[in-house]
Amino acid sequence: MSVPALVTQGSVADEHPAALGQPHTSVLFGDDSILTDGRSGGRVEVGYWFNDCHTSGIEVEYLGLEDDADPFYIWKAGSPVIARPFYDTSTNEQRSEFVAFPYVPLSPHQPIAGSVSVDPRTDFQSAALRLRWEWFGQGSFCDPGDCSPCQCGRRVDVTLGYRYLQLNDQLGIDEALTSTSYISTGYINPNTGRTNPLVQGSFRIQDSFRTYNVFQGGEMGLAFQSRQGRWSLDLAPKLGLGNTRETVAINGATIFTSSTGQASLLQPQGGLLTQKSNIGENQRDVFSVVPQVTLKLGYQLTPCLRFTTGYDFLYWSRVVRAGDQIDPAVNASMLPGAPGPVTGRTAPTFAFHDTGFWAQGVSLGLEYGW
């Protein structure tokens, strides 16, 4: 999943500390691809032949990958400056919302201690139901009275069926900010205009991006088998064509808690990268293509048990990922708790941004026939 720069660190020596493009700014999280580690998964296939000579049958497949996460957390009180970067459309400048800022004499920025966490997660699963017919056969692939296929020959089968895929993402960002000044006037983060001039307290700022993808469609394919002695080779290319329902849900909130412990949800609803301009749930249907290739090499251990090792590749042409739905442009005058009128263009905005999804893996398996 690709994400923009979400957390930065910088220096008070810069004009806009921790903003992108400043001399001492570096990115702590984002501006790159995440969730890139390999993960385990499993595929189960169950089939039934309608006759003893295996010329027609039915099969069910389920494929699932374990949930993946790439969490990030940092807490600071002082140097270096920790912040969340954004492009401020009210001033047309790269700016940042401070998470940690040290005490600097005569600085317009109040010292802040705080934390920020980013929690991206994803899960994927797939299922299929297929009918299977023999198209071409050479040699005998059945032996009445023996549960195993014959030990030589080649055949090509045709498959036709239904395919289902599901890919869900979520990316949450959570800030907790507290003023460390004993002479505070209530300004928690003057850099972004979040103020409460009457009381001193802390802010909890939350952004949430969730995406859901569901593919349903038809699938056609071939299944090539070749066996020689105890060895076997299986190649099964498939092509799915159908509809993907893309759903994007964006939400955010800013909660101010006074020094007396009284909490209030600031209006309008929103965090930093989530504002009334992009908050909500949006859906659309798009045509998608899902090719898949499975290659397996097998060895017959017993008359009924075969060991296999193979390679799988699956591609889903159109999906929405949570990181792609983040608009790093923000109008700071629209932030919850910001004083004064709204100036500049409305931001962040929402638009569907989709991409492709692929998975590949090496598999080990056991096939039992009876």
N, C-alpha and C positions, 0 to 999 in steps of 0.2 A: 504494500500500500504506500503510495506517495503522499507526503504531507509537507506543507510549508513550514518555515521556521516558526516554532511555537514557544521556545524558551531560549533566552540569550543571557549573556553576562557582558558587562562592560565596565567603564571607568568614569568617575566623576570629572575627569579631565576633558571629556568630550562635550560638545555643545548639547547633544541629545544622548545622554548615557544609555548604553545598551540598545540603542536603535540600530537597525540594519544600515550598513553603509558607513557607520562611524569608525574611526581608526582603531579603537580598542575593543570593538564588539566581536564576539564569537558566538556561534550557535551551539547551545547545549543539547537541544532536542529538536528534530525536524530538519527541513530543507534537504530531505533525503528519503529513501525508501525504508520502511520499517516492516516488521513481521517477516523478515527474510530468512529466519532460521528454518532448517528442516524439521519436520514433525512426523510422528508416527501416524499410521492409518491402517485400515483393514478393508478388505473386500470379500464378501461372501456370495457365492453363486450356488444355486440349487436348481437342478434340472430333472426333468422326467421325460423319458422316451415313451411314445405312444405305442410302439411295437418292438418286437424282439430284435429286429434288424436295424433299429436306430435311424429310420428314414424321416421321422417327424417327431417333434417334441416341443416342450415348453421349458423356459428357464426364467428364474428371478435373480436379480443382482442387487446387492446393497453395497455402497462404497461410502466410507466415512473417514474423515481426518480428525485427529484430536484438536480441541480448541487451542488457539495460539494467542499469546499475549506478549506485549513488549512495554511493560510499565516503566515510568520514570518519575522520580521524586527528588526534590531538593528543598532544604530549609536553610535560610540564612538570616543573620542579623548584623548588618554592616557590610564591609567590603568583601568581594567585589559586588558591584551592582548586579542584581538578578532581576530580570524583567520578561515581559511578554511583548514581542514586537508587533507592530501593525502599521499600515499606511493610513495616516489621518487625512480623510478627504475634506475636513473643514479647514485645514491649513495647507494641504497638498505637500506634506512632509512625512518622512519615515519617523515614527515616534515609538514609544514603548510605555507599557504600564508597569510601574515598579512593583516588584515583589519584595526586594530587600534593597535598602538605600542607607548609607552611613550618615552620621551627623557631619555636616560640613558648615562651618561658620559662614553666615551671610548668604547661604544657598537658599533659593526659593523653594527647594524641595525638602520636605520634612523627612526625618529619619523614619524608616519603616523596617519592621521585621516580618517575615512571612514565609510561606511555603507555597509551592505549586507542584501539582502532580498531573501526569498525563497517563491515561489508561486506555490504550488501544487493544481491541480484541477482535477475533474473527473465528467463525466456524463454517464448515462446509460438509455437505452430505449429498448423496445421489442414490437414486433407485431406478430400476428398469424392469419391465416385464416384456418378454419376447417369445414369439413363436419361431420355430426353426425347422427348415426342410432341407433334405439332401438335394443338391443340384447336380453334383458330379461325384462319382465314386470309382475308384480303381483298386481292386483287391477286396477282400472280405473284412468288414469292420464289425462283424458280430460272430459269435460262436455260441449257439444255443447250448445251455448247460454250463457255460463259463461266464462269470460275472465281468470279465475284462474284455475290452475290445481286442480285435486280432492284432498280431504282432507285426503286420506289414500292410502297406497300402497307403493311398492318398484319397482325400475327398474334400469337396467344397460344399458348404451349406450356405443357405440364404436365411437371414434373420430379419424379422419385422416386428416392431412393437412400440411401446410407450416409454418415454424417458422423463424423469423428474430430477431437477437439481435445485439446491438451496444454498445460498451464500449470504451470511449475515455478518455485518461489521458494526462495531461501536467504538467511539473515541470520545472519552470524557476528559475535560480539563477542569481542575479544581484549585482555586486560590484561597488562601487565608491570610489576610493582611491586618497588621496591628501597628498603630503609631507607637514609637518608642520615645516621643518627646514629652517632657513633663509640663511644658507650657503650650500644649497643643490647643489650637483653636477649633479642632474638630476636622481639619483637613487630613484625609487619609492618603490621597494620591493626587496632588495638584497637577501632576503631569498630564493626567487624563481628565481632570475636571471633576472627579468624584469627591463631593464635599458634603458635609453636614455641619454647618457653622454653629449649631446650637449646643451639640453634645460631642463628647469624645468617645471613640469606640473602635470597632473593627469591622472589616468587610469579609464576606464569604462570596466569592464570584465563581459561578459554575457555567460551563458550556458543554453541551451534549450534541453529538452527531451520530445518528444511527442510520444504517442502510440495510434493506432487505431485498433480496433477489430470489425470485422463484421462476424456474423454467419448466414449462410443460409442452411436450410436443411428440411428434412421431420420430421413430428411429428405424433406419434400415442399415443392413450390414452384411458382411460375408464372414465365414468362419472356415479357414483353411487348416486341414490337419494332415500331417505326414508322420507315419510310424515305420520304423525299421528296427526289428529286434526289440530290445527293451527301450530304445530311445524314441522320443516323439517331439514334434515341433508343431506349435499352434500359432496361427496368426489371425487376428480378428479385428479388421478395420470396421468402424461404424460411423454413421453420420446422423446426427439429430437435427431436426428442423422444427422450430416452433416459436412460442411467445415467451418473453421474459417480462414479468411484472416487477418493475423497479419502484421501490418505495424509499423515500428519504424523509427522516424525521429529525427536526432541529429544535432544540429547546435550550433555555438558559435562564439564570436567575441571579440577582444580586441581593444579598441579605445583609442589612446593617444591624449590628448589635451594639447598643450603647454601653457605656461603662457601668451602668446599673443593671445590665443583663437583659434589657428589653430588646427583642429582635423584631425587625420589620422588613418585609419584602418591598424593595424599592420598585417604583413604577417609572416608566413603562418596563414591562418584563424583559429581561435580557441579561447577559453576562458581559463578555468583551467581544468575542467573535460571533455572538448570537444576539441579534436585536430584533425589534418588531418588524424590521424590513426583511428578515429571512427566517424567522421562527415559524414553524408549522410543519404539517405533513403533506408531502406531495407524492403522487403516483403517476406512472405512465406505463404503457405496454409497448414493447419494441420487439421486432423480429430478430431472432438469434440463431446462430449456427453452432452446433456442438460436435466437433469431430473427436473421435477417440480411437486409439490403436493399442492393442494388447499383443505382446509377443511372449510366448512361453516355451521353454525347453523342459522336457520331462523325462523321467527315468522310472520304469516300471519296477517297483520294489517287490511286490507280490502280485498274484493274479488280480487282486482287487484294489491295490494301493499304489498310487503313482506320486512321486515327488516332482515338484515343478519349481522352476525359478524363471523370473521373467521381468519385463519392462513394460510400464504403462505410461501413456501420455493422454491427457485430456485438455481440451481448450474450449472455453466459453466466450463467444465473441463479444457480448455486450453485458456488462454489469456495472452497477454503481458501487464505489467504495467510499467509506466514510471520510477518508482524508482528502479525496478529490472535491468534496462538497464544501470545504472551508474557504471562505473568502477573506483574505488577510487585510482587505481594505475596510476601515471602520471610520464612521463619522463620530468623533469624540464628543461633539455637542449633543449627540443622541443618547449617550450612555445614561443608564439609570443613576439618578443623583446628580447629574451634571447641571450646573446653574445656567441661566440665560437662555436665549432663543437658539433654535437649531439653525446652523449655517452650513453651507456647502452641500454637496450632493449626498443623497441617501446611500448609506452603506452600513453593513455588508448587504449584498444582494444574493438571491438564490437563482441558480440555473442548473439543470441536470448536466452533469459531466460523467460520462461513462467511459469504460476502458475494457480491456480483455482480461480474462482470468485463466491461468493455466496451472496444471498440477502434473508432476511426473514422479515416478518412483520405481524402485526395484522391489520385486515381490518374491516371497517364498511361500510355497503352499503344498498342501497334500490333497489329492483327489481320490475319493473313495467311490467306487462303483459297485452296484449290486443289482 
